Amino acid sequence: MAFEVTSDDVVLTNNQALAIGIIVNELVTNSLKYAFPDNRPGHVTVRLRAGEEIEVAVSDNGIGRADQSVSSGLGSRIMMLLTQQLGGTLDHEDLRPGLCVRLRAPRAAAH
């Protein structure tokens, strides 16, 4: 398994950093659990960009989502609540192969 993590140099509030960290952890865990069955090799990428808004993208080159409906599991509900707390959106994109989940949220002033 290969990982690539890139990030802009950005200062976040504690609440933003915590929410983004939990969301990224859930997305990477989901990639590792579901995208690469039978221990097949793969690549997971995490990118954080910060301009006028924060954008975090977690993508993989795995099998994609077999079920295109939005999951209602505990992890998905937590991600949606944290996304709402950030005032953001969470979008899924089928990459063929793979999946990209992108979080976009406004930047809050760090103190």
C-alpha positions in Angstrom: 0.0 0.0 0.0 1.3 3.4 -1.0 0.3 6.7 0.7 0.8 10.2 -0.5 0.0 13.1 1.8 0.3 16.8 0.7 -0.7 19.9 2.5 -0.6 23.6 2.1 0.9 25.5 5.1 -2.2 26.5 6.9 -3.3 27.5 10.4 -6.6 26.1 11.5 -8.7 26.6 14.6 -8.7 23.7 17.1 -12.3 22.9 16.1 -11.5 22.8 12.4 -8.4 20.8 12.9 -10.2 18.2 15.1 -13.1 17.9 12.7 -10.9 17.6 9.6 -8.7 15.0 11.4 -11.6 12.8 12.3 -13.1 13.0 8.8 -9.7 12.2 7.1 -9.2 9.3 9.5 -12.6 7.9 8.6 -12.0 8.3 4.9 -8.6 6.7 4.9 -9.9 3.8 7.1 -12.7 3.3 4.6 -10.3 3.2 1.7 -8.1 0.6 3.5 -11.2 -1.5 4.5 -13.2 -1.5 1.3 -11.2 -0.3 -1.7 -8.6 -3.0 -1.8 -10.1 -6.5 -1.3 -7.9 -9.6 -1.1 -4.9 -7.5 -0.1 -4.5 -6.1 -3.6 -1.9 -3.2 -3.8 -3.1 0.3 -4.1 -2.5 4.0 -3.6 -4.3 6.4 -1.2 -3.8 10.1 -1.5 -4.7 12.8 1.0 -4.5 16.5 0.0 -5.3 19.6 2.0 -5.5 22.9 0.2 -6.3 26.2 1.8 -7.2 29.3 0.0 -10.4 31.2 0.7 -11.8 27.9 1.7 -10.4 24.6 3.0 -10.4 21.6 0.6 -9.5 18.2 1.7 -9.5 15.3 -0.8 -9.0 11.7 0.0 -8.7 9.4 -3.0 -7.7 5.9 -3.9 -7.3 3.7 -6.9 -9.3 0.9 -5.5 -12.5 -0.8 -6.7 -14.7 2.3 -6.1 -18.1 2.1 -4.5 -20.1 -0.9 -5.4 -23.2 0.7 -3.8 -23.7 4.2 -5.1 -26.1 5.2 -2.3 -24.7 7.2 0.6 -23.9 5.0 3.6 -25.8 5.4 6.8 -23.2 3.8 9.1 -21.9 5.5 12.2 -18.7 6.7 10.5 -20.8 8.3 7.7 -23.1 10.0 10.2 -20.2 11.4 12.2 -18.6 12.7 9.0 -21.8 14.4 7.9 -22.3 16.0 11.4 -18.7 17.3 11.4 -19.1 18.6 7.8 -22.2 20.5 8.9 -20.3 21.8 12.0 -17.6 23.1 9.6 -20.4 24.7 7.3 -19.0 22.6 4.5 -19.9 20.0 1.9 -18.8 16.4 1.3 -18.8 15.1 -2.3 -18.0 11.7 -3.7 -16.6 11.3 -7.2 -16.1 7.9 -9.0 -12.6 7.9 -10.5 -12.8 4.6 -12.4 -10.7 3.1 -10.8 -11.1 4.4 -7.4 -13.0 7.0 -5.4 -12.4 10.6 -4.3 -14.2 12.2 -1.4 -13.8 15.9 -1.2 -14.5 18.1 1.8 -14.9 21.8 1.2 -15.5 24.3 4.1 -15.0 28.0 4.7 -11.9 29.0 6.6 -12.4 30.3 10.1 -10.1 32.9 11.6 -7.5 31.1 13.8 -6.8 32.8 17.1 
